[in-house]
Amino acid sequence: MNGHRAHGFSSVHFLDSDEILAELNLKGDETFMDLGCGDGHIAIKVVEEYLPDGTVYAVDVYDASIEDMETYKKENNIENLINIEADVTKGIPGVEDESIDVVLMVNVFHGFKASRTMDEAIDEFARIIKQDGKIAIMDYKAWEVPKGPPTAFRSSPSELEEIFSKHNLKMTYLNEEIGEDIPQGKSHYFIVFQKE
C-alpha cells in the first residue's frame, strides 16, 4: 500500500491499525516502539496521527524494511522517527534501559516461538520498557486455521502469561475479540504485559 518492502505478509490489508492502536490509549507524548515493523504502516500511522509530541522507534531485523523507513523519514522530513535494524533477541542497539513507554508487536511474537528465542526476546523487552510501560502483543489465536503461521508456532494468552511471568512481567490486559472476522470468530488476541 505504501510501497514498502517487508519480509513477511503485511497486515495492512486485513487488520485495522486504528483498532489496534485504540487498545493502547496513547496520550500523544509517549516513546513508542513498533517492533518487527515490517512495511512500517503502523509506525507511520503512529508518527502521523497519534504521537505529535512523542518519539517512534521502528525496529526490524530485515534491512529492506529499515531502508524504506529511512526513505520515508527523509522524504517527509520526520524528526521524531528512529529506525533501527536489529535482532531483538541479540539486543537493540542505541535504546537505553527503561526508556520506552510502549512496545507493540503485531504478528511478530510467533516468530520468537518458531526460532526458540522467546526468553531472549522477553529479556530485551524487560530491559527497554519503563517501569510503568506496556509490552503489547497482537498475534494469531492458537487455532488450526489456514491463514497465518503454523499452529505449532502460535501461543495462547495463558502460555504467554506463563512465560512472561518468569521474567517478572505480569499480564494487565487481554482482548480476545480483535482482528479479522473468520468462521471460527475473531482471528487475533491483544495482550499487554507490564513489570511486576
N, C-alpha and C positions, 0 to 999 in steps of 0.2 A: 504494500500500500504506500509506504513512504520511500520505496526504492532501496531499502536496506537489505543487506545480505545477512542471513542468520544460519547458524549451524543446524538448528532443529526446525521444527514446524512453528511458524509464528502463530501465537494465539489471537492475533489481531482480528482474524476472520471469524472466530467462534466464541470468544469471551469478551464481555463488556468491561473495558478498563475502568469506566466510571463506577460501575457496580463494585469492582474490586477495591478501588481507591476510597469509596464511600465507607468501607469497612474500617478504615484507619482513622477517621475523624481528624484529618490533618488541620492544623491551625494556620499554616502558611509560612512559618519561620523555622521549620524543622530541618535537621540534617538527615537526608533520606538516601537509602541505597537500593537501587534496582539491581539485584544480584542475579546474574545469569540473564542479562538484559536482552540478549538476542538482537532482534532488529531495532530495539530501543524505543518501541512505540509507547511503552508505559513511562519510561524515563522522560521522554519528550513531553508527554501529556502532563506529567507532574511539574516539569520546568515551566511549561507554558500556561497551565491553568490552576495549579494547586499550591505551589510554593514560591510566590513572588519574592519573599524575603528569606527563603531557605537556601540550602545547598543540596544538590542532587549528584550522587555518585552513580555512574553506570559502569558495572563491572561484568566482564565476560572473559572466559578462557579463550574464546575464539577471536583471533586477531582481526578478521574482516569486520566483525561487529564493532569493535572499538575504532577501527579506521573510519567506518561510516559515521559513527557518533562524533568523531573529531571533525569530519567534514560538515556535519550538521551544526556543530558548535561554532565553527569558523564562519560558515555561510550566514548564520543567523545572529552572529555577534553575541553569543550567550556567555555570560561571565560566571554564572552560578552552577555550571555543569562540569564535573570532573570525571573523565573517562579513564578507566584502568583495565588493562589486560592482565588478568591474574587467575590462577587456580586457587580458589578459596581454601582448598584442603592443604595448601602449602603456605597460606598466609597472603594477605592483601597488602602489598607494599604501599607506604605513604598514608595509611589510615591508622591514626593513633588509638590507643586503648580508650574505651568508653567515650567515643566521640560521635557515635551515630544514634539518632533517635529512633529510626525505623529502618529495618532491613526487610525488604519484600522479595519473595521468590515465587514466581508464577510458573508452574510446570517445570520446576528445576530440581526440587529435592529428591525426586525418584532417581535422578542421575547419581546421587551420592550413594543410594542403596545399591544401585547397579554396579558401582565401582568399589563397593565395600569401604567407603570413606566417610560414613556418616559421622563418626566420632570426631574425626579431624575437622570436618566442616563445622560441626556444632561448637567445638573448641574455639574456632575463629569467630563465630557469631558472638559467643560469650565474651570474647576479648574486646570486640569493637563496639558492642552495644552499651549504651549508657545504663546506669543503674535502674532508671525507670523507663528504659527504651523497650521497643517491641520487635520481636522476630516474627514476621508474618509469613506463613506458607500457604499457598493455594496450590492444591495438586489433585490429581485424579483419585476418585474413590477406588478402593481395592476390590473392584468388581472385574469379572471376566467379561469385558465388552470389547468390540473390535477396535475402537478408536483409543489412541493413547499408548503408553508404554506397556510392555508385557506385564501381566498380572503379578509375576514374581518380584517385580521392581516397585510395586505400589505398596504404600503403607497405610494402615488405618490410623485415625486420630489417636486411638488408645496405644498403638505401637509407638507413635511419635512421642506421646506423653511419657511413655516408659523410658525411652532412650534420652529424651531431653532432661528428664528428672535426674538422671545420672550425672548431668553436667550442672546441677543446681539451677535449672531453668524450669519454671512451672507454667502449665497451661493456664491462660487467663481468659481465653475467648475461643469459642468454636461455633462456626456456622456450617451446617451440613446441607443447606438448601441454597446453593450458589452454583453458577456456571451454566452450562448448556443443558437444555431440555433433551433428554434421551429417553427411550422407552422405559428404562429402569428408574427414572427420576432425574434429579439434578446430578450432573456429571462430576462435580468437584466438592471439596470442602475447603474452608478457610479457617486456619488455626493460628493462634497467637501465643507466643511464649515470652515470659519476662523473667528477670533474675529473681531468685528467692529472697 
